[in-house]
Amino acid sequence: MVQQLNKKLEDIILTIKNSNDYIQCIRLKEKMKKNENLMHLIETLKSRQKEFVKNGYEGKESLKEIENELCEIPIYAAYMEHLEKVNQMISYIQDELNDYFYNLFN
């Protein structure tokens, strides 16, 4: 049974990795790495997100400013759209697995 479960999980992972959205995420991410300005904005956003959490979730306008600037960059916007779809696939699978194991053990 464990081998079957592992095989099915591998199939699910391969399905996600072979999906157009995942492939596009990887392609776009590689392109984004070549854009210094974009990478600087992303690093700035990450830094401000950390500050936002450390400051008790105050100063959201600082985050919004960078997020809006990033969303105006077409490659970043496309990347985020594809990433959202990949995350939805993963979330759906996670929910299904949680339901399956909950029903199996309860």
C-alpha positions in Angstrom: 0.0 0.0 0.0 2.9 2.4 0.8 4.4 1.8 -2.6 1.0 2.5 -4.3 0.7 5.7 -2.3 4.2 6.8 -3.2 3.5 6.0 -6.9 0.3 8.0 -6.8 2.0 11.0 -5.1 4.8 10.9 -7.7 2.1 10.9 -10.4 0.5 13.9 -8.8 3.8 15.8 -8.6 4.6 15.0 -12.2 1.2 16.2 -13.3 1.8 19.5 -11.6 5.3 19.8 -12.9 4.1 19.0 -16.4 1.3 21.5 -16.3 1.5 24.6 -18.5 1.2 26.9 -15.5 4.2 25.3 -13.7 6.3 25.3 -16.8 5.5 29.0 -17.4 6.4 29.8 -13.8 9.8 28.3 -14.2 10.4 29.9 -17.5 9.3 33.4 -16.3 11.3 33.0 -13.1 14.4 32.4 -15.1 13.7 35.5 -17.2 13.0 37.6 -14.1 16.4 36.6 -12.6 18.1 38.4 -15.5 16.3 41.7 -14.8 18.3 43.5 -12.0 15.6 46.2 -11.5 12.9 43.6 -11.1 15.0 41.5 -8.7 15.8 44.6 -6.6 12.1 45.4 -6.3 11.3 41.8 -5.3 14.1 41.9 -2.7 12.7 45.2 -1.4 9.2 43.7 -1.2 10.5 40.7 0.8 12.4 43.0 3.2 9.4 45.2 3.7 7.2 42.2 4.3 9.5 41.1 7.1 9.4 44.6 8.6 5.6 44.6 8.3 5.4 41.4 10.3 8.0 42.5 12.9 6.1 45.8 13.3 2.9 44.1 14.2 1.4 44.4 10.8 1.7 48.2 10.6 2.8 50.1 7.6 0.9 48.3 4.9 1.0 51.3 2.5 4.7 50.7 2.1 4.0 47.1 1.0 1.2 48.2 -1.3 3.4 50.7 -3.1 6.0 48.1 -4.0 3.4 45.5 -4.9 1.6 47.9 -7.2 4.9 48.8 -8.9 5.7 45.1 -9.4 2.3 44.3 -10.8 2.8 46.9 -13.5 5.7 44.9 -14.8 4.2 42.4 -17.3 6.6 39.5 -16.7 6.0 39.7 -13.0 2.2 39.9 -13.4 2.2 36.9 -15.7 4.4 35.0 -13.3 2.1 35.7 -10.4 -1.0 34.6 -12.4 0.6 31.3 -13.2 1.9 30.9 -9.7 -1.6 31.4 -8.3 -2.9 28.6 -10.5 -0.1 26.3 -9.4 -0.8 27.1 -5.8 -4.5 26.4 -6.3 -3.6 23.0 -7.8 -1.5 22.2 -4.7 -4.1 23.5 -2.3 -6.8 21.4 -4.0 -4.6 18.2 -3.7 -3.8 19.0 -0.1 -7.5 19.4 0.7 -8.3 16.1 -1.0 -5.5 14.3 0.8 -6.5 15.7 4.1 -10.1 14.6 3.5 -9.0 11.2 2.4 -6.8 10.6 5.5 -9.4 12.1 7.8 -12.1 9.7 6.5 -9.6 6.8 6.5 -8.7 7.2 10.2 -12.0 8.4 11.6 
